Amino acid sequence: MILAVDIGGTNYSLALGTSDGRIHQRTTGSTDRAGGAQWMIERVLNAGRRLLASSPEAVSACGISFGGPVDFASQRIVNSTHVAGWDGVAIPETIQGDLGIPAVVDNDANAGALGELTFGAGRGCRHMVYYNIGTGIGAGIIIDGEIYRGANGNAGELGHVPVLPDGPLCDCGNRGCLEALASGTAIGRRGEEAVRQQPRMGTAMLTGAGGPVSAKAVFDAARTGDGLALELVNETCRYLGMGVAAAMNALAPEAIVIGGSVAKAGRVLLEPLREQADRFLMPVHRPHMKILPARLKGNSGLLGAVALAATLDTGSQAAD
């Protein structure tokens, strides 16, 4: 049995999982961004203790999926663009010290890619790109069956490929990144701006409680045929199509897998995304383009954490 932890900018989850891809006793909560890293670490340790105590068999290791850059070699968080206090945190050490089991961490996109490769839409692939589209946009690259981390360990930041020069400011500090235009956060923001500029249109995107427009509200409205929402979705898919085509042109994977909360939109997202990506692909790649929804849905990161921890020697740390 493996303890899986998935830490995101909006939500966090823990579960017990098995090496055949089954999830047991999952617990989920909302991330308190103001509480910072210490708040999250306390919640993870407390929930971890409860899960270990209730496990029907011994828990051998812990895998952690983290929503931000990770120095995999040193097993430390680099930072989080959404939650303060994570710079340089060695969370595997903390978990091993408190829970008494070896632990390993990777960023959420790499974990999601590993989960989909091992248990989901990427099974049977040797070359794959996984996009995690939620609060931000991360990506995991699989080359010859392994996660590709690059020279400094942080390859795969495809959410920070610029697609609109001088576009909106991104949390990374640059402008016009894919994440700043097509993440769930960005879609909701752009939806709200569109409704404010055209108040007689897009009313289907407004929530009954008068709260902010969400990405889900945009896709739900597009599904009903709302004109303004459809414009937003098509524009979003144009940006995503640029990014996906760039990845396909550069890496020629067998599949592009789309996961994260935005992928729950289903066909209303995937159909225009396929059309837009095809526009930007080199002709040589068009016959081979395969854009698939993540099969594991909300469990991609957790099951990736399971697959990651399964590689540990249960008697030693993942990294010295």
N, C-alpha and C positions, 0 to 999 in steps of 0.2 A: 504494500500500500504506500502511496506517495501523497504528501501534502502539497497541493497546488495553490499558488497565490497569484492573483492578477490585480495589479494596482494601476488604476487609471485616474485621469484628471476629473472625471465625473462620478465614477463608481469604483468600488473595489469588491473582489470576490475571493473566497477561499473554498476549497473543497478537498475531499479525499478522492483520489483517482487510482486506477489500476493500469498496468502496462498494456492492456488490451483496449484502452480508450473508454473505459466506463467511469462516470462521475458519481460520487456518493456524497450525501450530506453537504450540499452546497449552501453557503451563506453569503449574502450580498448586502452591501450598505452604500450609502451616498458619501462621496469624498467631501470632507470639510476643508476646502482650500485654505481658508484662513487659519486653520489649525496647524497647517504645515506638516513637515515630515514626522515630527515627534508624535503628533496626534495619530497619524496613520500607523506608525510603528507600534504604538500601544494597542490599537485596534487589531492589527494583524497578530500580534503575540497573544492577546486575549482570546481571539477566535481560534488561533492555532492550538492553544492549550485545550480548549473545549473539544475540538475535532480529534486531537490525539487521544484524549480521555475516552471518547465515545467510539473510537475505531475498533472494528471487530478483530483486527489483527495488527501486528507491529507495523509502524510507519517507518520506512527505511531512509527516506530522504525528502527534501523540500525543493520544489522548483518555483521560481518567482518570475513572473512576467511584469515588467515595469514600463509605465508610460512615459518614457524619456530616454535620452542617450545613456548607454551603459558602457563602461570600460570592462569588457568581458575578461581581458587578461588579468586585471587586478581585482575583478569582482567588486567593483565600486560603481555607484551611480555617478554619472557625470553631473547632471542637473535635471531639473524639471522646468519646462517653460510655463507650466500651469500652477504648480504648488511650490512654495518656498521651503528652503531648508534641506534640500536633498543633496546639495553639492558635496561630492566625495564620500557619501554615506556607504559603508560596507555592510549592507543589510544581510547578506548571508552569514557574516560573522555574528551579528546580533541574534539571528534566528538559531544558529547552532549553539550559541552560548545559553540562550534561554530555553529552547525546546530540546536540545540535545541530539539533533539530527543534522547530518551534512546538508548544505543548501547551495544552490547555484542560481544566479540571476542573469537574465538577458532582457533586452528591450522588448516591448510588447509586440512589435511588428515581426521581429525574428521569432519570438515564441509562437505567434499566430501562424507564421509561415511553416514552422516546424509541426505545429498541430495539424494544419491542413495537409501537409505532406505525409504525415504519419497515419492520420486517421480520417482525413476528409477529402475535399475535392481534388487535392493534388496526389492522391495515392496512385502509385505507378509512374509518377513523373520523376525525371532526373534533373530537369531544369524548369524552374517556376519562379514567378514573382507574385508576392502576396501584398495587397494593399489593405491596411487597416484604417478605415475612414470613419472617424467619430469626432471626438472633441478636437483632435488634430488629424493629420494624415501621416502615417508611418508606412514603411514598406520593408519587407523581408525578401532577400534574394537567395534562391536556392540554385547552386551550380553543382552539377554532377552529384546530386543527392545530399549536399552539405550546405549549411548556412554560409554565405559569403560575407565576411566581415571587413575585408579590405585591409590596407596597410596599418591603419590606426584603430581598427576595430569598429568603426562607425559607418561602414558602407550601408547603403540602402535608404538614405534620407531622401527618398523620391518625393516626399511631400514638400520639399524645399527646392524643387526644380522651378525656376521662374517661368511663368507662362503669360504674364502680362507686365511688360515694362512699366515702371512707375505706378504699379497697381497698389492695392491697399497694403498697409504695414502688416507684416507678419510677426508673430511672437518671437521669431528667431532674430529679428532686427532688420531683415531685408524687406523688400517690397515686391509684390506680385507673385509670391510663391503659390504653388498649387494649394497648399494648406490654407492660405489666407483667402482663397476664393471658393474652395470646394469642400472644405471640412464641414461637419455638421454645424459647428459654431458659425462658420462663415455663411453657410446657406441660410441659417436662421437670421443672421444679421442683414444679409442682402434682401431677404424676404421682408423684413421689417422696414427697411429703407424704401423698398418698392411700394409697399402699402402706404407709407407716409407721403410719398411723392404722388401717388395715384389713389387717393382715398376712396374713390368710387369703384375701384377695381380691387380684386384680390381679397374681398371680404371673407372668402372661404378659408383663407389662411389664418384668420384671427381666432383666437381661443375665446370661448364663452366667458372665461374669467378675466379677460382683458389683459392677459399676460403677454410676454414677448412672443414673437413668431418663432417657431422651432422648425428645424429641418423636416421633422415628421409632418408638421402642419403643411409645409410647402408641398411635399410629395403626396399627401392625402388630398390636397386641393387639386393638384395636377391630375390625379386619378379620376376626379369628378369632371375634368374638362375645364377647370378655371383657367382663363387665358393668361393672366399675369403669372400664375404659378407655373404654367407650361413654359412660358418664356424663361423663367428662372431656372427650371430644370434643364431646358435645352442649353442655356448658357453655361450652367454648371457642368453638363456633360461635354460641352466643347472644351472646357479647361481640363477636365479629367481625361478626355480623349487625347489631348495633346500630351499629357503626362504618360498615359498608357502607351501611346504610340512611340514615344521616345524610349521607353523601357523595352518595348518589343523590337524596335529598330536596333537598339544597342546590344541587347542580350539574346534575342531570338528564343525565348522560353517556350516550352510546350504549352503552358497555360498561364494566364493572368487570373488570379483568384481575388475577388473583391469581398472583403469582410468588414467588420465593424458595424456600429449602429446604423450608419447611413445605408448599408447594404440591405437592411431589412425592407427598404422601399421596393425591392424586387424588380419586376419587369419595367415599371415606370422609370427606373434608373438605368437598368442594364440594356434595354433596347436602344435608347438614344445614345448611350455610351458606346455601344458596339458600332453604331453608325458613324459617330464622330471620330472614334479611334481609326476606323477604316479610312477616313479622309486623310489622315496624317501619316499613314503607314507607307513605307516603301512598297512598291508592287511585289517585290520578291517575298515579302512577309504576309501579304494579304491571305493567301490560301491556308496559312498556318495559324492565323489569329484565333485564339480560343479564350474568351473572357467568361469566367464561371463565377457563380455566387459561392461564397464560403459554405461548405456543407455543415460545418459544426456550429454555425451561427454564433450565439453568444458564448460558446464554450471554446472557441479557437485558442484564445490566450491561455485558459486553464489547462486544456489538453496539451498545448505546446509546452507549458510548464511541466506537465507530467512527463512528456517525451524528453524534455531537457534533463530533468532529474533522474530519469531512468538510465542516463549515460554515466551517472556518478558511480564511482566505487563507493559503496555504502559504508566503507570503513574509513574514508578519508575525505578531506575537503576537495571541492572542485578545483581550487587554486590555492597555492600557498600564500 
